[in-house]
């Protein structure tokens, strides 16, 4: 398992770890019962404080993706039935298309995520069918 933390990113390191592990679980790279690296080991490998990795693990545990079993380590939980509602499938497809285009254009991941985040927040603030100017009326 390879994780990468970009220290120059605006996204906090714990969130970068959480996002990457979440993607590995959801993508099937990490299966139910797979053990995650111990917090101290992962923190050392990434050059981070143990509290940073611990926070990522806590958030993943709160999401129900992993479980800490004390001395027995932290493991990926079995997800009973993945939900693939039509809206989720459509969203994943749109994200995949956008990611391919962004990658092909040479855009950096942090730039792409920042652009999507800004667009999402703009839409959330103005309404889905409105431009920022129309939403301000």
C-alpha positions in Angstrom: 0.0 0.0 0.0 1.5 3.3 -1.1 0.3 6.6 0.4 1.6 10.0 -0.4 1.2 13.2 1.7 1.9 16.5 0.0 3.2 18.9 2.6 2.6 21.9 0.4 -1.1 21.0 -0.1 -3.9 23.1 1.5 -5.6 19.8 2.4 -4.4 18.8 5.9 -2.2 15.6 6.0 -4.7 13.6 8.1 -7.4 14.3 5.4 -5.0 13.3 2.6 -4.4 10.0 4.4 -8.1 9.5 5.1 -9.1 10.2 1.5 -6.5 7.8 0.1 -7.4 5.0 2.5 -11.1 5.6 1.8 -10.4 5.3 -1.9 -8.4 2.1 -1.5 -11.2 0.5 0.5 -14.0 1.7 -1.8 -12.0 0.7 -4.9 -11.5 -2.8 -3.5 -7.7 -2.6 -3.2 -8.1 -3.1 0.5 -10.6 -5.9 1.3 -12.5 -6.8 4.5 -10.1 -8.2 7.0 -7.0 -6.6 5.6 -4.7 -5.0 8.2 -3.6 -1.4 8.0 -0.1 -0.5 9.0 0.3 0.4 12.7 -0.1 4.1 13.4 3.5 4.6 14.5 4.8 2.7 11.4 2.7 4.7 9.0 3.5 8.0 10.7 7.3 7.2 10.5 7.0 6.1 6.9 5.3 9.4 5.9 7.3 11.6 8.2 4.3 12.7 10.2 3.3 12.9 13.8 1.5 9.8 15.2 -1.5 12.0 16.1 -2.0 12.9 12.4 -2.3 9.3 11.3 -4.4 8.5 14.4 -6.9 11.2 13.4 -7.2 9.8 9.9 -7.8 6.3 11.4 -10.4 7.7 13.9 -12.3 9.4 11.1 -12.3 6.2 9.0 -13.5 4.2 12.0 -16.3 6.7 12.5 -17.3 6.2 8.9 -17.4 2.4 9.5 -14.7 1.6 7.1 -12.1 0.3 9.5 -12.0 -1.0 13.1 -9.2 -0.8 15.7 -8.7 -4.1 17.5 -6.1 -3.0 20.0 -3.1 -5.3 19.9 -4.6 -7.1 16.9 -4.2 -4.0 14.8 -6.6 -2.0 12.6 -8.5 -3.8 10.0 -10.8 -3.0 7.1 -14.4 -3.9 7.9 -16.7 -5.9 5.6 -19.1 -3.6 3.9 -22.3 -5.5 3.9 -23.9 -4.2 0.7 -22.2 -1.4 -1.3 -24.8 1.1 -2.4 -24.7 1.8 -6.0 -27.7 3.9 -6.4 -28.2 5.4 -9.9 -27.1 8.8 -8.7 -23.9 7.4 -7.2 -23.1 5.5 -10.4 -23.7 8.7 -12.4 -21.5 10.7 -10.0 -18.7 8.2 -10.2 -18.9 8.2 -14.0 -18.8 12.0 -14.2 -15.9 12.0 -11.7 -14.0 9.4 -13.7 -14.5 11.4 -17.0 -13.4 14.6 -15.3 -10.4 13.0 -13.7 -9.2 11.5 -17.0 -9.5 14.9 -18.7 -7.7 16.7 -15.8 -4.9 14.1 -15.8 -4.5 14.3 -19.6 -4.2 18.1 -19.4 -1.3 17.7 -16.9 -3.2 19.3 -14.0 -1.9 18.6 -10.5 -4.2 16.6 -8.1 -4.3 19.4 -5.6 -5.3 22.0 -8.3 -8.1 19.7 -9.5 -9.4 19.0 -6.0 -9.3 22.7 -5.2 -11.1 23.6 -8.4 -13.9 21.0 -7.8 -14.2 22.1 -4.1 -14.5 25.8 -5.1 -17.1 24.9 -7.8 -19.1 22.7 -5.3 -19.1 25.5 -2.7 -20.1 28.1 -5.2 -23.0 25.9 -6.4 -24.0 25.1 -2.8 -24.1 28.9 -2.0 -26.0 30.0 -5.1 -28.3 27.0 -5.9 -27.8 24.3 -8.6 -29.4 26.2 -11.5 -28.1 29.6 -10.8 -24.9 31.5 -11.6 -23.2 33.3 -8.7 -24.7 36.6 -9.9 -28.2 35.2 -10.2 -27.9 33.6 -6.7 -27.0 36.9 -5.2 -30.2 38.6 -6.3 
